[in-house]
Amino acid sequence: MMRALWQNRTFLTLTGADFFETLGISLFNIVLLTYAKTFTDAKVLISIVSVATVLPGVFGMFTGRLADQLVAKHRWLIGTKFLQAVLYVLLAQLITVHTRAVFMVVVVINVFSDILGGFSSNLRMPMLQAKVPTTIREEAIGVNQGVSTFMQIIGQAIGVALIGMTGDYQLAGYVNAGTFLLAGLVLLSGQRSIIVVINRATTQPTWRRLLAQIKTAFEASVGVNVVALFGNIMLINAVGASIDAIINLFLLSQGTRLPISFSVAVLITNTIFIIGMILGSVLHMGIFESWSYQRFVWITIVTVTGIYLNLMTWQNYWLVVFGMGIAGFCMGQVNPKLNASLLRVADAEIVGSLQGLLTSLSAISLPIGSIGIVLVYNVVSSDAAYWLSIVLLMMSGSCLLIPTRQARA
């Protein structure tokens, strides 16, 4: 199966482009935060950058529908990479001027580029559906996700090192432009493998008809009521968005009781989680191939609940590390399984909208966790935040128990 995957030209082209694109996105996101710190009102500007990082995902449903309506998807996909390269060349020219007005323009350019990146993801889905066989599709999506996760780490490290050594934000802009240029060249070199022909209706479906098609696709792929499934995705993403901050705050409160220093403890926890997620992304074979989306979500819920119970009782650091590794592995499995299931049952004309909707759901739920749960921890108490997270996890799990209307009938 792995051999067939690496012989698939479409998979290699899209993954190669993602390699460079993810490197650029993660590199400049950390550079932008560092740039915000150079201003006197750094806290306000860092908050703006944090919001701007999440904002593009909100437009996922709209960029998804636009992607579905386009015919020459490969040309649009290639064109977006070159357009993003041009945007960062422009950004590099502006960023040398150290004013708040220029800072806001830089943020807007970055947001627009991220929206184009989401649009690109929506364009890729019909290519995977048409050119990657069903037997290796889940593995292809998983490996692509694993490569992206790994390159996020590399990109952040390069961004920190680049600014640390040179302090040159203009250079960072040019480097980012270069990564998008390389992504575009990879797509251009393999464009024959990403051309898809979709037999579309003469008129595009209305939003009402589109939502009905989306409902059918989601329920057929997972066998759960679509509203309940969306609730499951949003709730588990909300808890997932806060867990890093919650664990870091817990480790900070432990002080000398930690078996190692705070910084090393954070590094180990994050590294184990990332390793788990990468392994989960690439190991879609054997027993894991047969396990369902629901099973991995339930394992995630039980594991994270166990982490919070441990924080309230035993407060054993190594149990936290072990739990984060398991949770990371399951999270690495969940998205490829859901996407592969959708591609098996969805019409080619709506797969971009499906991907865009998933992106929007995640983007909307992230602030709930990253702000709401962390706020409860700081304002109320740590135990209140733990119990709130556990309740949200239980609600997320209960959503998976609600069958479709057809199943109830």
C-alpha positions as semicolon CSV with decimal commas, in nm:
position;residue;x (nm);y (nm);z (nm)
1;M;0,000;0,000;0,000
2;M;0,278;0,241;0,088
3;R;0,453;0,160;-0,240
4;A;0,137;0,243;-0,435
5;L;0,110;0,570;-0,247
6;W;0,462;0,684;-0,332
7;Q;0,406;0,590;-0,696
8;N;0,101;0,816;-0,719
9;R;0,209;1,133;-0,899
10;T;-0,088;1,338;-0,778
11;F;-0,008;1,260;-0,415
12;L;0,361;1,343;-0,465
13;T;0,284;1,673;-0,638
14;L;0,034;1,793;-0,378
15;T;0,245;1,679;-0,083
16;G;0,559;1,838;-0,231
17;A;0,377;2,170;-0,269
18;D;0,238;2,142;0,086
19;F;0,592;2,082;0,212
20;F;0,706;2,427;0,100
21;E;0,375;2,606;0,161
22;T;0,346;2,490;0,523
23;L;0,709;2,585;0,580
24;G;0,635;2,940;0,465
25;I;0,309;2,981;0,660
26;S;0,449;2,859;0,992
27;L;0,774;3,053;0,941
28;F;0,601;3,385;0,892
29;N;0,337;3,335;1,163
30;I;0,612;3,319;1,426
31;V;0,798;3,607;1,257
32;L;0,482;3,820;1,269
33;L;0,447;3,761;1,643
34;T;0,811;3,860;1,691
35;Y;0,756;4,171;1,477
36;A;0,456;4,269;1,694
37;K;0,678;4,251;2,005
38;T;0,897;4,531;1,871
39;F;0,619;4,790;1,921
40;T;0,547;4,975;2,246
41;D;0,187;4,844;2,259
42;A;0,304;4,489;2,193
43;K;0,027;4,317;2,391
44;V;-0,247;4,473;2,180
45;L;-0,069;4,397;1,852
46;I;0,007;4,037;1,955
47;S;-0,365;3,995;2,031
48;I;-0,444;4,127;1,682
49;V;-0,201;3,877;1,528
50;S;-0,355;3,593;1,730
51;V;-0,705;3,682;1,608
52;A;-0,578;3,729;1,251
53;T;-0,427;3,380;1,258
54;V;-0,769;3,223;1,326
55;L;-0,979;3,459;1,110
56;P;-0,907;3,303;0,764
57;G;-1,064;2,973;0,873
58;V;-1,400;3,145;0,922
59;F;-1,419;3,198;0,545
60;G;-1,368;2,827;0,478
61;M;-1,725;2,756;0,368
62;F;-1,720;3,043;0,117
63;T;-1,379;2,960;-0,030
64;G;-1,489;2,596;-0,046
65;R;-1,795;2,678;-0,252
66;L;-1,591;2,903;-0,480
67;A;-1,343;2,617;-0,533
68;D;-1,631;2,384;-0,627
69;Q;-1,759;2,630;-0,887
70;L;-1,428;2,664;-1,071
71;V;-1,351;2,444;-1,370
72;A;-0,972;2,465;-1,423
73;K;-0,890;2,390;-1,060
74;H;-0,525;2,307;-1,130
75;R;-0,465;2,648;-1,287
76;W;-0,623;2,827;-0,993
77;L;-0,422;2,618;-0,748
78;I;-0,094;2,700;-0,923
79;G;-0,193;3,065;-0,961
80;T;-0,264;3,109;-0,590
81;K;0,089;3,001;-0,500
82;F;0,247;3,256;-0,734
83;L;0,004;3,523;-0,609
84;Q;0,103;3,445;-0,249
85;A;0,468;3,478;-0,348
86;V;0,397;3,823;-0,496
87;L;0,209;3,925;-0,180
88;Y;0,508;3,845;0,040
89;V;0,747;4,030;-0,191
90;L;0,517;4,332;-0,146
91;L;0,508;4,269;0,229
92;A;0,888;4,259;0,241
93;Q;0,899;4,604;0,082
94;L;0,660;4,747;0,343
95;I;0,781;4,582;0,662
96;T;1,097;4,795;0,681
97;V;0,877;5,093;0,783
98;H;0,814;5,060;1,157
99;T;0,469;5,216;1,206
100;R;0,136;5,079;1,333
101;A;-0,031;5,159;1,000
102;V;0,225;4,949;0,812
103;F;0,191;4,677;1,076
104;M;-0,184;4,657;1,007
105;V;-0,121;4,639;0,630
106;V;0,126;4,354;0,692
107;V;-0,135;4,171;0,899
108;V;-0,398;4,219;0,627
109;I;-0,160;4,080;0,362
110;N;-0,088;3,780;0,584
111;V;-0,461;3,719;0,642
112;F;-0,534;3,743;0,268
113;S;-0,254;3,497;0,196
114;D;-0,392;3,256;0,457
115;I;-0,739;3,282;0,298
116;L;-0,577;3,191;-0,034
117;G;-0,412;2,898;0,144
118;G;-0,752;2,776;0,264
119;F;-0,887;2,819;-0,089
120;S;-0,596;2,605;-0,213
121;S;-0,685;2,327;0,033
122;N;-1,040;2,326;-0,101
123;L;-0,909;2,299;-0,458
124;R;-0,694;1,998;-0,366
125;M;-0,980;1,780;-0,241
126;P;-1,134;1,701;-0,585
127;M;-0,783;1,613;-0,707
128;L;-0,733;1,362;-0,427
129;Q;-1,080;1,220;-0,486
130;A;-1,028;1,178;-0,860
131;K;-0,661;1,075;-0,877
132;V;-0,586;0,881;-0,555
133;P;-0,753;0,536;-0,533
134;T;-0,992;0,474;-0,243
135;T;-0,766;0,198;-0,107
136;I;-0,483;0,442;-0,030
137;R;-0,674;0,769;0,008
138;E;-0,688;0,769;0,388
139;E;-0,317;0,694;0,404
140;A;-0,245;0,970;0,149
141;I;-0,438;1,229;0,351
142;G;-0,267;1,110;0,670
143;V;0,086;1,128;0,531
144;N;0,011;1,473;0,387
145;Q;-0,110;1,585;0,730
146;G;0,200;1,434;0,895
147;V;0,431;1,619;0,657
148;S;0,246;1,944;0,726
149;T;0,268;1,893;1,104
150;F;0,641;1,826;1,083
151;M;0,703;2,126;0,858
152;Q;0,515;2,354;1,098
153;I;0,778;2,274;1,361
154;I;1,063;2,325;1,115
155;G;0,913;2,650;0,987
156;Q;0,875;2,793;1,336
157;A;1,233;2,696;1,422
158;I;1,365;2,857;1,103
159;G;1,160;3,172;1,169
160;V;1,295;3,207;1,523
161;A;1,652;3,137;1,409
162;L;1,629;3,375;1,114
163;I;1,508;3,670;1,322
164;G;1,740;3,579;1,610
165;M;2,049;3,580;1,388
166;T;1,967;3,866;1,151
167;G;1,678;4,069;1,296
168;D;1,586;4,128;0,932
169;Y;1,208;4,113;0,884
170;Q;1,240;4,203;0,517
171;L;1,456;3,895;0,462
172;A;1,190;3,684;0,634
173;G;0,935;3,820;0,388
174;Y;1,153;3,728;0,093
175;V;1,218;3,380;0,233
176;N;0,844;3,328;0,272
177;A;0,786;3,447;-0,084
178;G;1,047;3,193;-0,192
179;T;0,864;2,905;-0,023
180;F;0,542;2,987;-0,207
181;L;0,732;3,023;-0,532
182;L;0,878;2,675;-0,482
183;A;0,531;2,538;-0,402
184;G;0,402;2,688;-0,725
185;L;0,691;2,542;-0,926
186;V;0,626;2,196;-0,779
187;L;0,261;2,220;-0,882
188;L;0,359;2,354;-1,224
189;S;0,599;2,065;-1,284
190;G;0,332;1,809;-1,194
191;Q;0,028;1,990;-1,332
192;R;-0,069;1,704;-1,565
193;S;-0,122;1,484;-1,260
194;I;-0,358;1,730;-1,087
195;I;-0,591;1,806;-1,379
196;V;-0,944;1,691;-1,293
197;V;-1,249;1,683;-1,517
198;I;-1,578;1,718;-1,330
199;N;-1,912;1,676;-1,505
200;R;-2,104;1,959;-1,347
201;A;-2,464;2,065;-1,377
202;T;-2,539;2,368;-1,593
203;T;-2,659;2,558;-1,285
204;Q;-2,490;2,559;-0,948
205;P;-2,694;2,445;-0,646
206;T;-2,846;2,710;-0,423
207;W;-2,711;2,740;-0,069
208;R;-3,013;2,547;0,057
209;R;-2,955;2,264;-0,190
210;L;-2,581;2,269;-0,116
211;L;-2,642;2,237;0,259
212;A;-2,876;1,945;0,194
213;Q;-2,604;1,772;-0,010
214;I;-2,349;1,842;0,263
215;K;-2,584;1,694;0,525
216;T;-2,626;1,378;0,319
217;A;-2,251;1,340;0,267
218;F;-2,158;1,386;0,634
219;E;-2,426;1,149;0,761
220;A;-2,339;0,884;0,502
221;S;-1,968;0,904;0,588
222;V;-1,993;0,873;0,968
223;G;-2,347;0,746;1,035
224;V;-2,420;1,022;1,288
225;N;-2,675;1,303;1,279
226;V;-2,506;1,592;1,099
227;V;-2,584;1,856;1,365
228;A;-2,455;1,621;1,635
229;L;-2,142;1,553;1,430
230;F;-2,074;1,926;1,397
231;G;-2,126;1,960;1,772
232;N;-1,877;1,678;1,829
233;I;-1,616;1,844;1,607
234;M;-1,657;2,189;1,762
235;L;-1,655;2,070;2,125
236;I;-1,352;1,846;2,091
237;N;-1,166;2,120;1,901
238;A;-1,251;2,370;2,175
239;V;-1,097;2,146;2,441
240;G;-0,802;2,065;2,216
241;A;-0,733;2,436;2,161
242;S;-0,691;2,492;2,535
243;I;-0,506;2,182;2,649
244;D;-0,155;2,314;2,575
245;A;-0,216;2,633;2,772
246;I;-0,386;2,445;3,059
247;I;-0,100;2,197;3,092
248;N;0,159;2,476;3,074
249;L;-0,022;2,663;3,351
250;F;-0,035;2,344;3,558
251;L;0,338;2,284;3,509
252;L;0,409;2,644;3,604
253;S;0,213;2,601;3,929
254;Q;0,409;2,285;4,018
255;G;0,737;2,472;4,062
256;T;1,000;2,261;4,238
257;R;0,765;1,960;4,255
258;L;0,832;1,887;3,890
259;P;1,088;1,608;3,832
260;I;1,260;1,835;3,577
261;S;1,274;2,208;3,504
262;F;0,964;2,388;3,371
263;S;1,109;2,461;3,026
264;V;1,227;2,102;2,976
265;A;0,890;1,970;3,097
266;V;0,705;2,187;2,841
267;L;0,946;2,080;2,566
268;I;0,903;1,709;2,644
269;T;0,523;1,734;2,661
270;N;0,496;1,922;2,331
271;T;0,747;1,694;2,158
272;I;0,567;1,376;2,265
273;F;0,234;1,519;2,150
274;I;0,377;1,614;1,810
275;I;0,549;1,277;1,767
276;G;0,220;1,107;1,855
277;M;0,032;1,320;1,603
278;I;0,283;1,252;1,325
279;L;0,273;0,877;1,394
280;G;-0,107;0,886;1,399
281;S;-0,108;1,072;1,069
282;V;0,112;0,821;0,885
283;L;0,008;0,489;1,042
284;H;-0,321;0,430;0,859
285;M;-0,264;0,060;0,805
286;G;-0,316;-0,272;0,977
287;I;-0,547;-0,258;1,278
288;F;-0,565;0,122;1,268
289;E;-0,704;0,116;0,914
290;S;-1,009;-0,080;1,033
291;W;-1,083;0,142;1,334
292;S;-1,355;0,400;1,280
293;Y;-1,361;0,776;1,329
294;Q;-1,588;0,727;1,631
295;R;-1,349;0,484;1,801
296;F;-1,055;0,724;1,779
297;V;-1,268;1,013;1,904
298;W;-1,379;0,806;2,205
299;I;-1,019;0,708;2,283
300;T;-0,925;1,077;2,265
301;I;-1,210;1,171;2,499
302;V;-1,119;0,902;2,754
303;T;-0,747;0,988;2,737
304;V;-0,788;1,365;2,777
305;T;-1,043;1,311;3,056
306;G;-0,783;1,092;3,226
307;I;-0,524;1,370;3,190
308;Y;-0,752;1,619;3,366
309;L;-0,843;1,373;3,643
310;N;-0,471;1,318;3,694
311;L;-0,414;1,695;3,718
312;M;-0,679;1,713;3,991
313;T;-0,562;1,411;4,193
314;W;-0,225;1,236;4,146
315;Q;-0,064;1,526;3,954
316;N;0,185;1,284;3,801
317;Y;0,384;1,458;3,526
318;W;0,474;1,138;3,339
319;L;0,107;1,035;3,315
320;V;0,045;1,372;3,147
321;V;0,323;1,302;2,897
322;F;0,189;0,952;2,824
323;G;-0,165;1,083;2,783
324;M;-0,055;1,359;2,546
325;G;0,122;1,103;2,328
326;I;-0,195;0,889;2,303
327;A;-0,413;1,196;2,240
328;G;-0,176;1,319;1,968
329;F;-0,182;0,979;1,797
330;C;-0,562;0,971;1,795
331;M;-0,588;1,329;1,667
332;G;-0,352;1,234;1,387
333;Q;-0,592;0,953;1,291
334;V;-0,919;1,145;1,316
335;N;-0,894;1,407;1,038
336;P;-0,769;1,171;0,762
337;K;-1,041;0,919;0,849
338;L;-1,315;1,179;0,835
339;N;-1,186;1,334;0,512
340;A;-1,134;0,996;0,343
341;S;-1,486;0,889;0,445
342;L;-1,628;1,208;0,298
343;L;-1,441;1,163;-0,030
344;R;-1,582;0,811;-0,061
345;V;-1,944;0,924;-0,052
346;A;-1,949;1,290;-0,162
347;D;-2,021;1,418;-0,511
348;A;-1,715;1,575;-0,675
349;E;-1,899;1,906;-0,705
350;I;-1,920;1,964;-0,328
351;V;-1,595;1,826;-0,181
352;G;-1,439;2,173;-0,162
353;S;-1,740;2,297;0,034
354;L;-1,713;1,999;0,271
355;Q;-1,348;2,075;0,343
356;G;-1,426;2,445;0,382
357;L;-1,704;2,372;0,630
358;L;-1,473;2,158;0,844
359;T;-1,220;2,442;0,843
360;S;-1,486;2,692;0,947
361;L;-1,611;2,470;1,232
362;S;-1,257;2,437;1,367
363;A;-1,188;2,809;1,335
364;I;-1,508;2,904;1,519
365;S;-1,445;2,659;1,803
366;L;-1,079;2,748;1,864
367;P;-1,143;3,078;2,050
368;I;-1,392;2,902;2,280
369;G;-1,113;2,686;2,415
370;S;-0,808;2,906;2,377
371;I;-0,981;3,200;2,547
372;G;-1,283;3,066;2,739
373;I;-1,136;2,764;2,920
374;V;-0,806;2,938;2,992
375;L;-1,001;3,236;3,128
376;V;-1,190;3,005;3,366
377;Y;-0,855;2,863;3,482
378;N;-0,715;3,208;3,559
379;V;-1,029;3,379;3,693
380;V;-1,216;3,098;3,871
381;S;-0,987;2,806;3,950
382;S;-0,783;2,530;3,791
383;D;-1,033;2,263;3,901
384;A;-1,319;2,459;3,742
385;A;-1,129;2,460;3,410
386;Y;-1,059;2,087;3,438
387;W;-1,424;2,005;3,508
388;L;-1,545;2,236;3,232
389;S;-1,316;2,056;2,986
390;I;-1,439;1,715;3,104
391;V;-1,804;1,821;3,066
392;L;-1,737;1,950;2,713
393;L;-1,563;1,622;2,628
394;M;-1,860;1,420;2,759
395;M;-2,097;1,636;2,553
396;S;-1,875;1,579;2,250
397;G;-1,891;1,203;2,303
398;S;-2,268;1,204;2,354
399;C;-2,306;1,370;2,013
400;L;-2,168;1,053;1,852
401;L;-2,457;0,854;2,000
402;I;-2,724;1,046;1,807
403;P;-2,810;0,847;1,492
404;T;-2,928;0,985;1,161
405;R;-3,301;1,026;1,100
406;Q;-3,295;0,731;0,861
407;A;-3,129;0,509;1,123
408;R;-3,391;0,605;1,383
409;A;-3,666;0,520;1,140
